[in-house]
Amino acid sequence: MIPLYGRAQDAGTASCDTEAIELVAAIDYDFSEFRGPSLSGAVLRASIFDELPG
């Protein structure tokens, strides 16, 4: 959930992950507790894993 929310938050700046934005909007969940530098770290880790083969 955290990487998804981070990708949605980041979509307005660096990436264009409109699917993440739509998913976060559709999920009934309070994402407000996810903020700060750990959110950026989670997004970075997820993007690294996305690029790994396999």
PyMOL commands that place a pseudoatom at each C-alpha (Angstrom):
pseudoatom trace, name=CA, resn=MET, resi=1, chain=A, elem=C, hetatm=0, pos=[0.000, 0.000, 0.000]
pseudoatom trace, name=CA, resn=ILE, resi=2, chain=A, elem=C, hetatm=0, pos=[2.802, 2.411, 0.864]
pseudoatom trace, name=CA, resn=PRO, resi=3, chain=A, elem=C, hetatm=0, pos=[4.614, 2.188, -2.506]
pseudoatom trace, name=CA, resn=LEU, resi=4, chain=A, elem=C, hetatm=0, pos=[1.301, 2.520, -4.348]
pseudoatom trace, name=CA, resn=TYR, resi=5, chain=A, elem=C, hetatm=0, pos=[0.407, 5.658, -2.410]
pseudoatom trace, name=CA, resn=GLY, resi=6, chain=A, elem=C, hetatm=0, pos=[3.899, 7.063, -2.924]
pseudoatom trace, name=CA, resn=ARG, resi=7, chain=A, elem=C, hetatm=0, pos=[3.702, 6.473, -6.660]
pseudoatom trace, name=CA, resn=ALA, resi=8, chain=A, elem=C, hetatm=0, pos=[0.351, 8.253, -6.750]
pseudoatom trace, name=CA, resn=GLN, resi=9, chain=A, elem=C, hetatm=0, pos=[1.761, 11.191, -4.801]
pseudoatom trace, name=CA, resn=ASP, resi=10, chain=A, elem=C, hetatm=0, pos=[4.830, 11.322, -7.057]
pseudoatom trace, name=CA, resn=ALA, resi=11, chain=A, elem=C, hetatm=0, pos=[2.817, 11.063, -10.263]
pseudoatom trace, name=CA, resn=GLY, resi=12, chain=A, elem=C, hetatm=0, pos=[2.171, 14.783, -10.355]
pseudoatom trace, name=CA, resn=THR, resi=13, chain=A, elem=C, hetatm=0, pos=[5.880, 15.589, -10.353]
pseudoatom trace, name=CA, resn=ALA, resi=14, chain=A, elem=C, hetatm=0, pos=[8.375, 13.077, -11.729]
pseudoatom trace, name=CA, resn=SER, resi=15, chain=A, elem=C, hetatm=0, pos=[6.422, 10.140, -13.112]
pseudoatom trace, name=CA, resn=CYS, resi=16, chain=A, elem=C, hetatm=0, pos=[3.084, 9.860, -14.803]
pseudoatom trace, name=CA, resn=ASP, resi=17, chain=A, elem=C, hetatm=0, pos=[1.570, 6.886, -13.006]
pseudoatom trace, name=CA, resn=THR, resi=18, chain=A, elem=C, hetatm=0, pos=[-2.089, 7.632, -13.593]
pseudoatom trace, name=CA, resn=GLU, resi=19, chain=A, elem=C, hetatm=0, pos=[-2.998, 4.037, -12.700]
pseudoatom trace, name=CA, resn=ALA, resi=20, chain=A, elem=C, hetatm=0, pos=[-1.592, 4.540, -9.184]
pseudoatom trace, name=CA, resn=ILE, resi=21, chain=A, elem=C, hetatm=0, pos=[-3.631, 7.727, -8.814]
pseudoatom trace, name=CA, resn=GLU, resi=22, chain=A, elem=C, hetatm=0, pos=[-6.811, 5.928, -9.889]
pseudoatom trace, name=CA, resn=LEU, resi=23, chain=A, elem=C, hetatm=0, pos=[-6.179, 2.949, -7.588]
pseudoatom trace, name=CA, resn=VAL, resi=24, chain=A, elem=C, hetatm=0, pos=[-5.511, 5.126, -4.533]
pseudoatom trace, name=CA, resn=ALA, resi=25, chain=A, elem=C, hetatm=0, pos=[-8.690, 7.091, -5.253]
pseudoatom trace, name=CA, resn=ALA, resi=26, chain=A, elem=C, hetatm=0, pos=[-10.705, 3.864, -5.553]
pseudoatom trace, name=CA, resn=ILE, resi=27, chain=A, elem=C, hetatm=0, pos=[-9.393, 2.231, -2.360]
pseudoatom trace, name=CA, resn=ASP, resi=28, chain=A, elem=C, hetatm=0, pos=[-11.215, 3.008, 0.873]
pseudoatom trace, name=CA, resn=TYR, resi=29, chain=A, elem=C, hetatm=0, pos=[-8.123, 3.463, 3.058]
pseudoatom trace, name=CA, resn=ASP, resi=30, chain=A, elem=C, hetatm=0, pos=[-6.697, 6.304, 5.154]
pseudoatom trace, name=CA, resn=PHE, resi=31, chain=A, elem=C, hetatm=0, pos=[-3.323, 6.978, 3.533]
pseudoatom trace, name=CA, resn=SER, resi=32, chain=A, elem=C, hetatm=0, pos=[-2.677, 10.103, 5.627]
pseudoatom trace, name=CA, resn=GLU, resi=33, chain=A, elem=C, hetatm=0, pos=[-0.284, 8.284, 7.983]
pseudoatom trace, name=CA, resn=PHE, resi=34, chain=A, elem=C, hetatm=0, pos=[2.133, 7.648, 5.108]
pseudoatom trace, name=CA, resn=ARG, resi=35, chain=A, elem=C, hetatm=0, pos=[4.286, 10.743, 4.743]
pseudoatom trace, name=CA, resn=GLY, resi=36, chain=A, elem=C, hetatm=0, pos=[7.803, 12.002, 5.237]
pseudoatom trace, name=CA, resn=PRO, resi=37, chain=A, elem=C, hetatm=0, pos=[11.125, 10.657, 3.979]
pseudoatom trace, name=CA, resn=SER, resi=38, chain=A, elem=C, hetatm=0, pos=[10.140, 7.011, 4.433]
pseudoatom trace, name=CA, resn=LEU, resi=39, chain=A, elem=C, hetatm=0, pos=[7.496, 7.455, 1.721]
pseudoatom trace, name=CA, resn=SER, resi=40, chain=A, elem=C, hetatm=0, pos=[10.160, 8.544, -0.783]
pseudoatom trace, name=CA, resn=GLY, resi=41, chain=A, elem=C, hetatm=0, pos=[12.332, 5.601, 0.234]
pseudoatom trace, name=CA, resn=ALA, resi=42, chain=A, elem=C, hetatm=0, pos=[9.487, 3.149, -0.337]
pseudoatom trace, name=CA, resn=VAL, resi=43, chain=A, elem=C, hetatm=0, pos=[8.875, 4.568, -3.812]
pseudoatom trace, name=CA, resn=LEU, resi=44, chain=A, elem=C, hetatm=0, pos=[12.579, 4.357, -4.647]
pseudoatom trace, name=CA, resn=ARG, resi=45, chain=A, elem=C, hetatm=0, pos=[12.818, 0.745, -3.457]
pseudoatom trace, name=CA, resn=ALA, resi=46, chain=A, elem=C, hetatm=0, pos=[9.729, -0.216, -5.459]
pseudoatom trace, name=CA, resn=SER, resi=47, chain=A, elem=C, hetatm=0, pos=[11.132, 1.372, -8.617]
pseudoatom trace, name=CA, resn=ILE, resi=48, chain=A, elem=C, hetatm=0, pos=[14.410, -0.523, -8.160]
pseudoatom trace, name=CA, resn=PHE, resi=49, chain=A, elem=C, hetatm=0, pos=[12.514, -3.804, -7.774]
pseudoatom trace, name=CA, resn=ASP, resi=50, chain=A, elem=C, hetatm=0, pos=[10.428, -2.948, -10.857]
pseudoatom trace, name=CA, resn=GLU, resi=51, chain=A, elem=C, hetatm=0, pos=[13.620, -2.773, -12.932]
pseudoatom trace, name=CA, resn=LEU, resi=52, chain=A, elem=C, hetatm=0, pos=[15.043, -6.122, -11.766]
pseudoatom trace, name=CA, resn=PRO, resi=53, chain=A, elem=C, hetatm=0, pos=[14.782, -8.989, -14.246]
pseudoatom trace, name=CA, resn=GLY, resi=54, chain=A, elem=C, hetatm=0, pos=[12.577, -11.908, -13.474]
for i in range(1, 54): cmd.bond("trace and resi %d" % i, "trace and resi %d" % (i + 1))
show_as sticks, trace
zoom trace
